[in-house]
Amino acid sequence: MTNVVVIGSQWGDEGKGKIVDWLSERADVVVRFQGGHNAGHTLVIDGVSYKLSLLPSGVVREGKFSLIGNGVVFDPHAFVAELERLAEKGVTVGPDRLRIAENTALILSVHRELDGIREDAASNSGTKIGTTRRGIGPAYEDKVGRRAIRAMDLKNMETLPAKVDRLLTHHNALRRGLGYEEVAHETLMDELQSVAETIVPYIDRVWKILDDYRRRGARILFEGAQGTLLDIDHGTYPFVTSSNTTAGQAATGSGIGPGSVGYVLGITKAYTTRVGEGPFPTEQDNDIGQFLGERGYEFGTVTGRKRRCGWFDAVLVRQAVAINGITGIALTKLDVLDGLDEIRICVGYKLDGEEIDYLPASQGAQARVEAIYETVEGWKATTAGARTWNDLPAQAVKYVRHIEELIGAPVALLSTSPERDDTILVTDPFHD
């Protein structure tokens, strides 16, 4: 039985939510394995829109079990708020449908505040990263620093005070140095106690649950957040997120052996976008960029920030295919390109006068690369809502096939609108 990992192959915002939801009908279990509530998915089901940021996309599907793995940093207050928003739309998510890994590190108010303090300071110095100010980075820092409060700690209020003291020893020293008031021990304890009763019933050994499902031959879907170019190791550092967003993290971030991960599906937008600061070789700060942004409704699910838009960058996606071991891609938002007379594709870079076929790791070099474009003919007929290859204009099919050649990976699914059924299936990642 093949288990599937879904990851973004660009800078995130590729449309993973719809694809994960589409695949979840074929899955028994859906797992979030990294990131936090700093990235979101928008699902449109029967005309109803669901915006998720922390919960796995499978929670809106009856009969599916969802898991939040240890690779996630977990904001308990954001979790409660998201449960309430879903309940208002008639979706109740109890412990019978969702479990949280006991060894998941928590995001607390001190993390959110520190994130904002740093971003404000960076804005003044011109070194802003463009974080969502939701405490993701500081929470991962505490995890690596071995001082994090983890979900399991909410079960034992007797040992929690000492762990809070250890955490605040670090944070209060930082706050004093930055000119901010210290956080009182009682304040943080009250914060944790206020959510413990709600969170504790969801806490479990996710690794054990996954192993049981695997042994029974269940289909497991691993859902990543953000995209490959935001990976802390392989992305456009330092303008990246604080976790590993690549396919290898699915095993580490959930507690399952890498041999249990079968198909890697890379979600790939038919053009390129990114949110926040950092290099973007194919960015179009012009009428084309505005056209793509307006037609594609390019605004962040979580923050509402306007996304930067540009032409498809085959160099970046080809690199993502190699790093993730991508088996096939799900190409999304092809319909946004409808009506263009011509479309450009980045097929290489020029760096200091030399042609290269990769994105260099150096921040300075990334800022200097220039895109080398190939121009292809556009199409006038619409692709929106197409559900078979025969529904697509011939030139749109040529565009898709050319992308496959350039990135070295086949198209497994093709999405032609936000509606889940507007999907052309070429290869079912959950093949037996």
C-alpha positions, 0 to 999 in steps of 0.5 A, a space after each residue: 500500500 502506497 502512503 503519500 507525502 504532499 509538499 509544496 515545490 515552490 514558496 508555498 501557496 501552491 494550492 495544497 489544501 484542495 489537493 490534500 482534501 481531494 486525496 483525503 477521500 482515498 486516505 484513512 489518515 491525514 497527518 500534519 508533520 511540520 510548521 505551525 499556524 503560520 501557513 494556511 489552506 483554503 478548501 472549497 467543498 460544495 460551495 463552502 469555504 474552509 480556511 485551515 491553518 493548524 488542523 490537517 485538511 482531513 478534518 472536514 471529511 467524515 470518517 477520516 482520522 487526523 493527526 498533528 505530528 511532533 514536527 509541528 509547533 502547536 499554538 493551543 489558543 489558535 487550535 481552540 479558535 480554529 475548532 470554534 470556527 469549524 463548529 460554526 460551520 457544522 464541523 465538530 472535531 473531537 478526540 475521536 477524529 483528531 490526536 496531537 503528538 504528546 511530544 509536540 512543542 507548544 507556541 506560547 504568548 512569549 513566542 508571539 511577542 518575541 517574534 513581533 519584537 524582532 520583526 519590528 527591530 528588523 524593519 528599522 534596520 532593513 533586515 526584516 524576514 517577513 514572518 507572520 509574527 505568530 511565534 513559529 521561529 521562537 518556538 522552534 528555537 526553544 525546542 532545539 534549546 531543550 527548554 520547550 513546553 510540550 503537549 505532554 507537560 499539560 498532563 502534569 501540573 506538578 512538574 510544569 512550574 519548574 519547566 516554566 521557570 526554565 523557559 522564562 529564565 531564557 526569555 526574560 533575559 532576552 526581554 531585559 536585553 531588548 528593553 521589555 518587561 519580564 513575564 511573570 511565572 504566574 502569567 504563563 502558568 495561567 495561560 497554560 492552565 486555561 487551555 489544558 482541559 481542552 487540549 489534554 483529551 487530544 494528546 496521544 502517542 502519534 507514532 504508535 497510532 501511525 504504526 498501528 495504521 501502517 500494520 493494518 495496511 491503511 492509506 496515510 496522507 502526510 500534509 506539509 505546509 509552506 514550500 520547498 524554497 522556504 525550507 530552513 536548510 534548502 530554501 532561500 535562507 535567511 528568508 525562510 520558515 523555521 522548519 524543514 518543509 521537504 518530504 524527508 521531514 514527513 518521517 521525522 515529524 510524525 514518527 514513522 520510518 522513511 521506508 513507509 513513505 511511498 509517493 511524493 506529490 509536489 504541488 506546483 503552481 502554473 506560475 510562481 508566487 511568494 509572500 514576504 521578503 527575499 529573492 524572486 528571480 521571475 517576479 513581475 512587478 508590472 501589469 503581468 504580475 498584477 494580472 496574475 495576482 488579481 486573476 489568481 486571487 493571490 492573498 495569504 490564507 492566514 495573513 491576507 498579505 498580497 503575494 508577489 507574482 511572476 512567471 513559472 520558474 522551472 529551475 526552482 521546481 527542478 531543484 525541488 524535484 531533486 531535493 524531495 524525490 518528487 514522484 509526480 506533481 499536481 499542477 494548479 491554477 492553470 486557468 489563471 493563464 487563460 487568455 494570455 497571448 504569450 507565456 514566459 518560462 524561466 529555463 535557466 539563470 545568469 549569474 555574473 555573466 555565467 549561465 547556471 541551472 540551479 539556485 545558488 545557496 548564497 544570499 548574495 548570489 540569489 539576489 544577483 541571479 537573472 532569469 533566462 526566459 523561453 516564450 511560448 504561445 498562450 491560449 484563448 480558450 478557457 481551461 477553468 473547470 476542465 476535468 479531462 485532457 480533451 477539455 483543455 486547449 491544445 496549447 495549454 496541453 503543450 504548456 503542461 507537457 513542456 513543464 514536465 520536460 523542464 522539471 523532470 517529473 510527470 503531472 499526476 493531477 491537474 487542477 483547473 479551479 478551486 473546486 475539488 472536482 475540477 481536477 484531471 487525474 493522470 496517476 492516482 498517488 494512492 495506487 495499489 
